Amino acid sequence: MKKILLIGAGRSSVSLINYLLQNAASHDWQIRVGDISIEHAQEKVHGHTHASAFIFDIKNEEQRAKEISESDIVISLLPPFLHALAAKDCLHYKKSLVTASYVTEDMQAMDKEVREAGILFLNEIGLDPGLDHLSAMKILDEIRGEGAKMIGFESFCGGLVAPENDNNPWNYKFTWNPRNVVLAGQGGAVKFIQEGMYKYIPYQKVFRRTEIIEIENYGRFEGYANRDSLKYRSVYGLENIPTIYRGTLRRVGFCRAWDVFVQLGATDDSYIMEGSENMTHRQFINSFLAYNLHDSVEIKLMHYLHIDQDSELMDKLRWLGIFDTTKVGLKDATPAQILQSILEKKWSLDEGDRDMIVMWHKFNFELNGKQHQRESSLVVLGDDAHHTAMAKTVGLPLGIATKLILEGKINLTGVVIPIHKQIYEPVLQELKQYGINFKEKTTV
């Protein structure tokens, strides 16, 4: 019997746990699901005979050591900054670890010791990062296998609401951690390379520098740049490529409207707003605008940001309720926390709503003296507000990779991301059974 320890039973764990439970009997697995909330763990396990739920505190050294030492493999769905705690014990007890998070400096620093221990720390095997690596590397290896030279690579991903539930003027609802949405674009310098020229976008301009992308049967989207695209040159073996760009997808018009909050300073998370618990939505917005006894908050905002009175932007902002006299009700809150609270009242998925994941890659390459372009796209729809497309696309790659490791079909060691054929090929193949299938097309 193989023992799987899963740490963290939040919203992204549903599809992962279901996958593990479905395979538990045939593979003789016993699954331990630990979470700081026993209710979260129990509701995911459903009383399954091959699983157990328990309260788990990652900071409890004795409990952490006991659980990890008694397992055969560990899956961590904890917040990224807590992975290192689990990783150190995994290294000590020589247990492989699987996460969906980016490789941190702390994690990468363990690479030599992990390899020497003969175990695998597989990171970035979720959606983004995760499916982006799997799908991109498959095509990049195919193109290079034909003897072609890569000259351009673009990659975009977005979590949105399904078309039939797209019923608000922002064409958006939260499908992931709302805090990450509010703070998007603030994670360091946004940089990429285009036609051999290095480009840098400051945070206050990120949402005004967008690219329009068309996805067959799903219409037009806009993409804004993500963090540091340049680091993917070495990851994907594209060191000399003249164009590489990665970004996030939203429906057209979202970014221009979101930029209002960026320019106001409403996404700032660096200071506390005095009296926030008694502040209204309207007072929150007004706190960023100049004092004027005679002009309304709406007029001051339009003047400050040069917005026309009949602009669709104002329709979006009014719909959100930012001019309402509803109390914020958060004590000692930052602007970003207040904005998140306001947005959650309008952007949360309703019970019957479905979300949608969209991923798109573009590969430009030269072959036999001619330029070619290949596109790869993925659209995944959720089942409901709980069994989401986000949970599927994060959880299923994690589950499949865990199974492959336990079966000995992945023989890599060290701190690894899923850019290797022995990972991407079987994972992508099995994902097709769950409707996660990329569509590809090539044009000359």
QUIUR-V265899 format. One line per field, one symbol per residue. ss: DSSP state (@ for helix, = for strand, . for the rest). phi: phi as a letter, one per 30 degrees, with the letter a starting at -180 (. if undefined). psi: psi as a letter, one per 40 degrees, with the letter a starting at -180 (. if undefined). A space follows every 10 residues. Layout:
ss=???
phi=???
psi=???
This chain:
ss=.======... @@@@@@@@@@ @@@@@@@.== =====..@@@ @@@@@..... =====..... @@@@@@@@@. ..====...@ @@@@@@@@@@ @@@..====. ....@@@@.. @@@@@@@..= ===..==..= @@@@@@@@@@ @@@@@...== ========== =.@@@..... .......@@@ @@.......= ====..==== =.@@@@@@.= =====...== =====..=@@ @@@@@..... ...======= =..@@@@@@@ @@@@...... .=...@@@.= @@@@@@.... ......@@@@ @@@@@..... .@@@@@@@@@ ......=... ...=@@@@@@ @@@@@@@... ....====== =======..= ========== =.......@@ @@@@@@@@@@ @@@@@@.... ...====... @@@@@@@@@@ @@@@....== ===.
phi=.ccccccjbd dddedddedd ddcdddchcb ccccadcddd dddddhiddc bbcadbcedd dddddddddc ccabcccdee dceddddddd ddchcdbbbc cddddddddd eddddddicb ccchcbcbdk eddedddede ddddddidcd babbbbbacb cdedcdbbdd habdbbdedd ddceicdjdd babbhicdbb bdedcedccb bcbcceibic bbccdcgcdd ddddecicec ddbbabaccb dejdddddde ddddjdcdcc bccdiddcdc eddedddccd dadcddeddd ddddchcddc ddeddddddd idcdcdddic dhcdedddde dddddccddd ecdccbcbbb bbccacbhic cbbbcbbbbb cdcadccddd ddddddeddd dddddddicc cdbjdbcdcc edcddddddd dedcicbdcb bbbd
psi=hhhhhhhhfa deeddddddd ddedddefih hhhhidhddd dddddffide iiiihhhdeg ddddddddde idihhhfiid eedddddddd ddefhiihie iihiddddee ddddddefih ghiffbcgic dddddddddd dddddeeihh ehhihiiiha iideegfiee fiiheahddd ddeheefahh iihhfehhih hideedeegi hhhhhheeai iihiihbgdd eedddeffde hehhhiaihi ihdddddddd ddddeeehee ihhhfddeii ddddddeeii hhddiidddd ddddefhide idddddddde feeifhideh hfiidddddd ddddddeihi deiiihhhih ihhhihhfei hihhihihhh iidaedgidd ddeddddddd ddddddeeeh fiiahiigei dedddddddd dddeeghhhi ihi.
